[in-house]
Amino acid sequence: MPDPPGRRAIVVGTEPEGDAVCLDADELFGLLTPQTVELLRTIAREQPASIRETARLVGRDIKNVHRELIRLGARDLVEFEEDGRARRPVLAYDTLVIELAIGPRDSSPRE
């Protein structure tokens, strides 16, 4: 069964395929901190009109929120809609699916 529209996969340590981004484990854990997850959830829930409003909603400094949103945008997790002088952060997808390979990707049985 195909994934529903709006689904996003972050695949760690493998080549991207389909709707996926390739991150290594260190980058993943550096990118998706508790503060970043709160930021993403706030954008999804409140649909702020600007980066400034986003910062106000999460109670954080606008410079820090801007920097974090730019990092998320560089990894295609957040997009920006231009509205005059304001840049509105918008989630690229509503769900993040994380696949973290722990061992070798070879699925052949071991003796």
C-alpha positions as CSV (number, residue, x, y, z in Angstrom):
1,M,0.0,0.0,0.0
2,P,1.5,3.4,-0.9
3,D,2.3,6.0,1.7
4,P,-0.4,8.6,2.2
5,P,0.4,12.1,0.7
6,G,2.4,14.3,3.0
7,R,4.6,11.5,4.4
8,R,8.3,12.0,4.7
9,A,11.1,9.5,5.4
10,I,14.5,10.3,6.8
11,V,16.8,7.4,6.0
12,V,20.0,7.3,8.0
13,G,23.2,6.0,6.5
14,T,21.7,4.8,3.2
15,E,21.2,6.2,-0.2
16,P,18.0,8.3,-0.5
17,E,15.2,6.6,-2.4
18,G,11.8,8.0,-3.2
19,D,10.7,10.6,-0.7
20,A,13.7,10.4,1.5
21,V,16.6,12.4,2.9
22,C,19.9,10.8,3.7
23,L,21.5,11.8,7.1
24,D,24.1,10.1,9.2
25,A,23.1,9.4,12.8
26,D,25.1,12.3,14.2
27,E,23.5,14.7,11.8
28,L,20.0,13.3,12.6
29,F,20.4,13.6,16.3
30,G,21.9,17.1,15.9
31,L,19.1,18.2,13.7
32,L,16.1,16.7,15.5
33,T,16.6,18.0,19.1
34,P,13.7,18.3,21.5
35,Q,13.6,22.1,20.7
36,T,13.5,21.4,16.9
37,V,10.7,18.9,17.3
38,E,8.8,21.5,19.4
39,L,9.4,24.0,16.6
40,L,8.1,21.7,13.9
41,R,5.0,20.8,16.0
42,T,4.3,24.4,16.6
43,I,4.5,25.2,12.9
44,A,2.1,22.3,12.2
45,R,-0.4,23.3,14.9
46,E,-0.3,27.1,14.7
47,Q,0.6,27.8,11.1
48,P,2.5,31.0,12.0
49,A,2.5,33.9,9.4
50,S,6.2,34.6,9.9
51,I,9.5,33.6,11.5
52,R,9.0,36.3,14.1
53,E,5.6,34.9,15.0
54,T,7.1,31.4,15.2
55,A,9.7,32.6,17.6
56,R,7.0,34.2,19.8
57,L,4.9,31.1,19.8
58,V,7.8,28.9,21.1
59,G,9.1,31.6,23.4
60,R,12.6,31.8,21.9
61,D,14.9,34.4,20.4
62,I,14.1,35.2,16.8
63,K,17.7,34.8,15.7
64,N,17.9,31.3,17.1
65,V,14.6,30.3,15.6
66,H,15.7,31.8,12.2
67,R,19.0,29.8,12.3
68,E,17.2,26.6,13.2
69,L,14.6,27.1,10.5
70,I,17.3,27.7,7.9
71,R,19.0,24.4,8.9
72,L,15.7,22.6,8.6
73,G,15.1,24.2,5.2
74,A,18.5,23.1,4.0
75,R,17.4,19.5,4.7
76,D,14.0,20.0,3.0
77,L,12.0,19.6,6.1
78,V,10.7,23.2,6.1
79,E,9.9,25.5,3.2
80,F,9.3,29.2,3.2
81,E,6.5,31.1,1.6
82,E,7.2,34.8,0.8
83,D,4.5,37.2,1.9
84,G,5.7,40.7,1.4
85,R,8.7,41.1,3.7
86,A,7.6,38.1,5.9
87,R,8.8,34.6,5.3
88,R,6.2,32.1,6.5
89,P,7.7,28.7,7.6
90,V,5.7,25.7,6.2
91,L,6.3,22.1,6.9
92,A,7.2,20.2,3.7
93,Y,5.5,17.0,5.1
94,D,3.3,16.1,8.0
95,T,5.0,13.0,9.2
96,L,8.7,12.1,9.7
97,V,9.5,8.4,9.5
98,I,13.0,7.6,10.8
99,E,14.8,4.4,9.8
100,L,18.1,3.9,11.7
101,A,20.3,1.0,10.5
102,I,22.1,-0.4,13.5
103,G,24.1,-3.2,11.9
104,P,25.1,-4.2,8.4
105,R,22.5,-3.8,5.7
106,D,23.1,-7.4,4.4
107,S,20.0,-9.4,5.2
108,S,21.5,-12.8,4.5
109,P,21.3,-15.2,7.4
110,R,24.4,-15.8,9.5
111,E,25.7,-19.2,10.3
